[in-house]
Amino acid sequence: MKPNFPSVPVSPKICNMDLKPISHVSAWYGRDLAQRRYKWQVVLSPQQITELMETIRSAELEGLEVLNLTVENFKLPGWADLFARLRKDLFNGLGFVLLRGFPSEGLTPLQRGLGYFGIGVHLGLAIPQNAAGHALGHVCDIGVDSEKITGRGYQSKTELNFHTDSADVVGLLCVRQARSGGISKLVSSLTIYNEMVKSSPDLARVLMGPIFRDRREEVPTGQGPWYCIPVFNPHKGRVLTTYVRSTVRKAERFAELPRVTPRLEKAMNVFDSFAADPINHLQMDFKPGDIQFVCNHYILHSRTAYEDYPEPGNRRHLLRLHLACRDGPDLPPIYENLRGYNEDGRPAGTCLPGVLLSAPLEPIDGGPGDFKKRQRLL
């Protein structure tokens, strides 16, 4: 079994380096971007929408399932410049993009899945997001308690704190809005790093050391129930960030791990305070047909709590993709601790033993408890 500890838990070079703010376009402030939507919002043209609809119909007539889609059998030649812009913006620009105009309304679940997944294959490989191996995820409230060890916040209607996912890119397509709330929030992790370096470099160093996290019983092949990785990871002139505070707290259930120190607690409090500052983060209200793409290495995302409609068919519903991108940023070796790498050296996702990739067209429980229950039935 692969050890949970990194081969070099703390780099003396990093711990002793002279920390300085890093200048990059991805170090933005939400207050500035809120007034400059043209920098991060793209509206699909009528021609692009027509081509997408024709490709969806063609795929459906051929009997293709969502997981069958490839760049070769879901061609979108009129989108070539748009895909080039998306890759540039995600990996070398602001780190996120909002597409508007996906023709979601009126599509069947299969047509919607084909269209959304088909766009995704042009950016990267869809990887499993949960213990059930879902490559097409559903973000909606199914009554999950996010405070439980295995609880996943995206399956509840509670507020989600700023965090990253274990993929190069996460995509969210809005199918339906909530009755109220559910506002998406993004923040530049490099902005948080720069602000911490300026105000409290000692605490920034704490977040560059080993931090233990709980896998929440989603244990990939060859891994253990917990893992260790820093929050801030300087690498080749950039700083890649991975952060899920709830998994740090939950890791304290393992007796063999050290307790969260007051210094680490303070460092995470400062990190969270910078993320929560309205000057730093950007808010956007998803509308049906909006697709948000975010590079997890440079952007943290969250959402406000929400109230839903009582009718099941009207409730808030987002489709989610986790993508591993061959042309994504070069990753520090320690990033393999997250979920392991695939054959391309990119994030492998939540690959559990005996679980095949699937793409459910409707919301179902994909947590480890459901997975274990089904395994017992088999």
C-alpha positions as CSV (number, residue, x, y, z in Angstrom):
1,M,0.0,0.0,0.0
2,K,1.2,3.5,-0.9
3,P,2.3,5.4,2.3
4,N,0.1,8.3,3.3
5,F,3.1,10.5,4.2
6,P,4.8,12.5,1.4
7,S,8.3,11.3,0.8
8,V,9.6,14.7,2.0
9,P,6.9,16.0,4.3
10,V,8.4,19.5,4.7
11,S,10.8,21.0,2.3
12,P,13.5,22.9,4.2
13,K,14.0,25.0,1.1
14,I,10.4,26.2,1.2
15,C,10.3,26.7,4.9
16,N,13.4,28.9,4.8
17,M,12.7,30.7,1.5
18,D,12.1,34.4,1.5
19,L,8.4,34.7,0.8
20,K,7.3,37.4,-1.5
21,P,4.0,38.2,-3.3
22,I,3.7,36.7,-6.8
23,S,2.5,38.9,-9.6
24,H,0.2,37.1,-12.0
25,V,-3.1,37.7,-13.8
26,S,-4.7,35.0,-11.7
27,A,-4.1,37.1,-8.5
28,W,-7.3,39.1,-9.0
29,Y,-9.7,40.8,-6.6
30,G,-13.4,40.2,-6.9
31,R,-14.3,43.8,-6.3
32,D,-12.4,44.7,-9.5
33,L,-13.8,41.8,-11.6
34,A,-17.4,42.4,-10.6
35,Q,-17.4,45.5,-12.9
36,R,-15.5,43.8,-15.7
37,R,-17.6,40.8,-16.7
38,Y,-16.2,40.9,-20.3
39,K,-13.0,39.4,-18.8
40,W,-14.6,36.3,-17.5
41,Q,-18.1,35.9,-19.1
42,V,-18.6,34.4,-22.6
43,V,-22.0,34.3,-24.3
44,L,-22.4,31.5,-26.8
45,S,-23.3,32.7,-30.3
46,P,-26.4,31.5,-32.2
47,Q,-24.1,29.6,-34.6
48,Q,-22.4,27.8,-31.7
49,I,-25.7,26.8,-30.1
50,T,-27.0,25.5,-33.5
51,E,-23.9,23.4,-34.0
52,L,-24.1,22.0,-30.5
53,M,-27.8,21.1,-30.9
54,E,-27.0,19.4,-34.2
55,T,-24.2,17.4,-32.7
56,I,-26.4,16.3,-29.8
57,R,-29.0,15.1,-32.2
58,S,-26.4,13.2,-34.2
59,A,-25.0,11.5,-31.1
60,E,-28.4,10.5,-30.0
61,L,-29.4,9.1,-33.4
62,E,-26.1,7.1,-33.4
63,G,-27.2,5.6,-30.0
64,L,-24.2,7.0,-28.2
65,E,-24.2,7.1,-24.4
66,V,-22.6,9.9,-22.4
67,L,-19.5,7.9,-21.6
68,N,-19.0,7.0,-25.3
69,L,-18.3,10.6,-26.2
70,T,-14.9,11.6,-27.6
71,V,-13.5,14.6,-29.4
72,E,-13.7,12.5,-32.6
73,N,-17.4,11.5,-32.3
74,F,-18.6,14.8,-30.8
75,K,-17.1,17.3,-33.1
76,L,-17.6,21.1,-32.6
77,P,-15.4,22.8,-35.2
78,G,-17.1,26.1,-34.7
79,W,-16.0,26.1,-31.1
80,A,-12.3,25.7,-31.8
81,D,-11.4,29.3,-30.9
82,L,-13.6,29.2,-27.8
83,F,-12.0,26.0,-26.5
84,A,-8.6,27.6,-27.1
85,R,-9.7,30.6,-25.0
86,L,-11.0,28.5,-22.2
87,R,-7.8,26.6,-21.9
88,K,-5.8,29.8,-21.9
89,D,-8.1,31.5,-19.3
90,L,-8.2,28.4,-17.0
91,F,-4.5,27.6,-16.9
92,N,-2.7,30.9,-17.7
93,G,-5.4,33.6,-17.1
94,L,-7.9,34.4,-14.4
95,G,-8.4,30.7,-13.7
96,F,-12.1,30.6,-14.4
97,V,-14.7,31.3,-17.1
98,L,-18.5,31.5,-17.2
99,L,-20.3,30.4,-20.4
100,R,-23.8,31.6,-20.9
101,G,-26.4,30.2,-23.3
102,F,-26.2,26.4,-23.1
103,P,-29.6,25.4,-24.4
104,S,-30.6,23.3,-21.4
105,E,-34.3,24.1,-21.3
106,G,-36.4,21.7,-23.3
107,L,-33.7,19.0,-23.5
108,T,-34.2,15.5,-22.2
109,P,-31.8,14.4,-19.4
110,L,-29.9,12.3,-22.1
111,Q,-29.6,15.2,-24.5
112,R,-28.5,17.6,-21.7
113,G,-25.9,15.0,-20.5
114,L,-24.6,14.5,-24.1
115,G,-24.3,18.2,-24.7
116,Y,-22.6,19.1,-21.4
117,F,-20.3,16.0,-21.4
118,G,-19.5,16.5,-25.0
119,I,-18.3,20.1,-24.3
120,G,-16.2,18.6,-21.4
121,V,-14.4,16.1,-23.6
122,H,-12.9,18.9,-25.6
123,L,-11.2,20.2,-22.4
124,G,-10.2,17.1,-20.6
125,L,-10.9,13.6,-19.4
126,A,-13.9,13.2,-17.1
127,I,-12.8,11.4,-13.9
128,P,-14.8,9.9,-11.1
129,Q,-16.1,12.4,-8.5
130,N,-17.3,10.1,-5.7
131,A,-17.4,6.6,-4.3
132,A,-19.9,5.5,-6.9
133,G,-17.6,6.4,-9.8
134,H,-19.9,9.2,-11.2
135,A,-18.2,11.0,-14.1
136,L,-21.4,13.1,-14.5
137,G,-22.3,14.4,-11.1
138,H,-25.4,16.1,-9.8
139,V,-25.2,18.9,-7.3
140,C,-28.6,19.0,-5.5
141,D,-30.0,18.5,-2.1
142,I,-30.8,14.9,-1.3
143,G,-30.8,15.4,2.5
144,V,-27.2,14.5,3.2
145,D,-25.7,15.6,6.6
146,S,-22.4,17.3,5.6
147,E,-21.2,17.1,9.2
148,K,-20.9,13.3,9.1
149,I,-17.5,11.8,8.2
150,T,-18.9,10.7,4.9
151,G,-21.1,13.7,4.3
152,R,-20.7,15.6,1.1
153,G,-21.8,19.2,1.2
154,Y,-22.8,19.3,-2.5
155,Q,-25.7,16.9,-1.7
156,S,-27.1,19.3,0.9
157,K,-28.5,22.8,0.8
158,T,-26.1,24.2,3.4
159,E,-23.5,26.8,2.8
160,L,-20.2,25.5,1.4
161,N,-17.0,27.0,2.6
162,F,-14.3,27.9,0.1
163,H,-12.5,24.8,-1.0
164,T,-10.9,23.0,-4.0
165,D,-11.7,19.7,-5.6
166,S,-9.2,16.9,-6.7
167,A,-9.2,17.6,-10.4
168,D,-7.6,20.0,-12.8
169,V,-10.9,21.6,-13.7
170,V,-14.4,21.5,-12.2
171,G,-17.4,22.4,-14.4
172,L,-20.9,23.2,-13.2
173,L,-23.9,23.5,-15.5
174,C,-27.0,25.2,-14.0
175,V,-30.2,23.2,-14.9
176,R,-32.4,24.9,-12.4
177,Q,-32.0,27.7,-9.8
178,A,-33.0,27.5,-6.1
179,R,-36.0,29.4,-4.8
180,S,-33.5,31.7,-3.1
181,G,-29.8,31.6,-2.3
182,G,-27.2,29.2,-3.7
183,I,-25.0,32.1,-4.9
184,S,-21.7,30.9,-6.3
185,K,-18.5,32.5,-5.0
186,L,-15.0,32.3,-6.4
187,V,-11.7,33.6,-5.0
188,S,-8.1,33.5,-6.3
189,S,-5.9,31.3,-4.1
190,L,-2.9,33.3,-5.3
191,T,-4.5,36.5,-3.9
192,I,-5.0,34.8,-0.6
193,Y,-1.4,33.6,-0.7
194,N,-0.1,37.1,-1.5
195,E,-2.2,38.7,1.3
196,M,-1.0,36.2,3.8
197,V,2.6,36.7,2.8
198,K,2.2,40.4,3.2
199,S,0.4,40.3,6.5
200,S,1.6,37.1,8.3
201,P,4.3,35.2,6.4
202,D,4.8,33.0,9.4
203,L,1.3,31.7,9.0
204,A,1.7,31.3,5.3
205,R,4.7,29.0,6.0
206,V,2.5,26.9,8.3
207,L,0.2,26.2,5.3
208,M,3.3,25.2,3.3
209,G,4.0,22.4,5.7
210,P,2.4,18.9,6.1
211,I,-1.3,18.9,6.8
212,F,-3.2,15.7,7.4
213,R,-6.7,15.1,5.8
214,D,-9.4,12.6,6.0
215,R,-10.4,10.7,2.8
216,R,-13.9,10.4,4.3
217,E,-14.0,6.7,3.5
218,E,-13.4,7.3,-0.2
219,V,-10.1,5.4,-0.3
220,P,-8.6,5.0,-3.8
221,T,-6.7,1.9,-4.8
222,G,-3.3,1.6,-3.1
223,Q,-4.0,4.5,-0.7
224,G,-4.8,4.8,3.0
225,P,-7.8,6.4,4.9
226,W,-6.0,9.7,5.3
227,Y,-3.3,11.6,3.4
228,C,-0.9,14.5,3.9
229,I,-0.3,17.5,1.7
230,P,0.3,21.3,2.2
231,V,-2.2,24.0,1.3
232,F,0.3,26.2,-0.5
233,N,2.6,24.5,-3.0
234,P,5.2,26.7,-4.8
235,H,6.1,25.1,-8.0
236,K,7.9,26.5,-11.1
237,G,7.1,30.1,-10.4
238,R,3.5,29.5,-9.5
239,V,1.7,28.6,-6.3
240,L,-0.8,25.7,-6.5
241,T,-3.3,25.5,-3.7
242,T,-5.4,22.6,-2.4
243,Y,-7.7,23.2,0.6
244,V,-10.7,21.5,2.2
245,R,-10.8,22.5,5.8
246,S,-13.5,20.0,6.9
247,T,-11.2,17.1,5.9
248,V,-8.5,18.5,8.2
249,R,-10.9,18.6,11.1
250,K,-12.3,15.2,10.4
251,A,-8.8,13.7,10.2
252,E,-8.5,14.1,14.0
253,R,-10.5,10.9,14.3
254,F,-7.3,9.0,13.5
255,A,-5.4,8.4,16.8
256,E,-2.1,8.0,14.9
257,L,-2.2,11.5,13.5
258,P,-1.0,14.7,15.3
259,R,-3.8,17.0,16.6
260,V,-4.4,20.3,14.8
261,T,-2.1,22.8,16.4
262,P,-3.2,26.3,17.5
263,R,-0.8,27.7,14.9
264,L,-2.5,25.7,12.1
265,E,-5.9,26.6,13.4
266,K,-4.9,30.3,13.3
267,A,-3.4,30.0,9.8
268,M,-6.6,28.4,8.5
269,N,-8.7,31.1,10.2
270,V,-6.6,33.8,8.4
271,F,-6.9,31.9,5.1
272,D,-10.7,31.7,5.5
273,S,-11.0,35.4,6.5
274,F,-9.2,36.5,3.3
275,A,-11.4,34.2,1.2
276,A,-14.6,35.6,2.9
277,D,-13.6,39.2,2.4
278,P,-16.0,40.7,-0.2
279,I,-13.0,42.7,-1.6
280,N,-11.3,39.4,-2.6
281,H,-14.0,37.1,-3.8
282,L,-16.4,37.3,-6.7
283,Q,-20.1,36.4,-6.5
284,M,-22.2,35.1,-9.4
285,D,-25.8,34.0,-9.5
286,F,-26.1,30.9,-11.8
287,K,-28.9,31.1,-14.3
288,P,-30.2,28.0,-16.3
289,G,-27.8,27.4,-19.1
290,D,-24.8,28.9,-17.4
291,I,-21.6,26.8,-17.3
292,Q,-18.9,27.7,-14.9
293,F,-15.4,26.2,-15.4
294,V,-12.8,26.6,-12.7
295,C,-9.2,25.6,-12.4
296,N,-8.9,24.0,-9.0
297,H,-5.2,24.7,-8.7
298,Y,-5.7,28.5,-8.8
299,I,-9.3,29.1,-7.7
300,L,-11.3,28.2,-4.6
301,H,-15.1,28.0,-4.9
302,S,-18.0,28.0,-2.5
303,R,-21.7,28.8,-2.4
304,T,-24.2,30.3,0.0
305,A,-27.0,28.2,1.6
306,Y,-30.2,28.0,-0.3
307,E,-34.0,27.5,0.1
308,D,-35.5,25.2,-2.5
309,Y,-38.9,24.8,-4.1
310,P,-41.2,22.1,-2.5
311,E,-41.8,20.4,-5.9
312,P,-39.1,18.0,-6.8
313,G,-39.1,19.0,-10.5
314,N,-38.4,22.6,-9.6
315,R,-35.5,22.2,-7.2
316,R,-32.0,23.5,-7.6
317,H,-30.0,21.2,-9.9
318,L,-26.5,21.5,-11.3
319,L,-24.6,19.0,-13.4
320,R,-20.9,18.6,-12.5
321,L,-17.8,17.5,-14.3
322,H,-14.3,16.8,-12.8
323,L,-11.7,17.0,-15.6
324,A,-8.1,15.8,-15.9
325,C,-6.5,17.9,-18.6
326,R,-3.3,16.8,-20.4
327,D,-2.4,20.5,-21.0
328,G,-3.1,21.5,-17.4
329,P,-0.4,23.1,-15.3
330,D,2.6,21.1,-14.2
331,L,1.9,19.5,-10.9
332,P,4.2,19.2,-7.8
333,P,5.1,15.5,-7.1
334,I,3.3,15.7,-3.8
335,Y,0.0,16.2,-5.6
336,E,-0.1,12.5,-6.2
337,N,-1.1,12.2,-2.6
338,L,-4.5,13.7,-3.4
339,R,-6.1,10.9,-5.4
340,G,-3.2,9.4,-7.3
341,Y,-2.4,10.1,-11.0
342,N,-3.7,8.6,-14.2
343,E,-1.6,7.3,-17.1
344,D,-1.2,10.9,-18.3
345,G,0.2,12.0,-15.0
346,R,-3.0,14.0,-14.2
347,P,-5.4,13.6,-11.3
348,A,-7.1,10.2,-11.3
349,G,-10.2,11.2,-9.3
350,T,-11.9,9.0,-6.8
351,C,-11.1,5.6,-8.3
352,L,-12.2,3.0,-5.8
353,P,-11.5,-0.8,-6.1
354,G,-14.2,-2.5,-8.2
355,V,-16.1,0.6,-9.1
356,L,-16.7,1.3,-12.8
357,L,-17.1,4.8,-14.3
358,S,-20.8,5.8,-14.7
359,A,-22.8,8.8,-15.8
360,P,-26.3,8.8,-14.2
361,L,-28.7,11.1,-15.9
362,E,-30.7,11.8,-12.8
363,P,-29.5,12.6,-9.2
364,I,-28.7,9.5,-7.0
365,D,-26.7,9.1,-3.9
366,G,-23.0,8.6,-4.8
367,G,-21.5,8.5,-1.3
368,P,-19.4,5.8,0.3
369,G,-22.3,4.6,2.5
370,D,-24.4,4.0,-0.6
371,F,-21.5,2.3,-2.3
372,K,-20.8,-0.1,0.7
373,K,-24.5,-0.9,0.9
374,R,-24.7,-1.9,-2.8
375,Q,-21.5,-3.9,-2.4
376,R,-23.1,-6.0,0.4
377,L,-26.1,-6.6,-1.8
378,L,-23.9,-8.0,-4.5
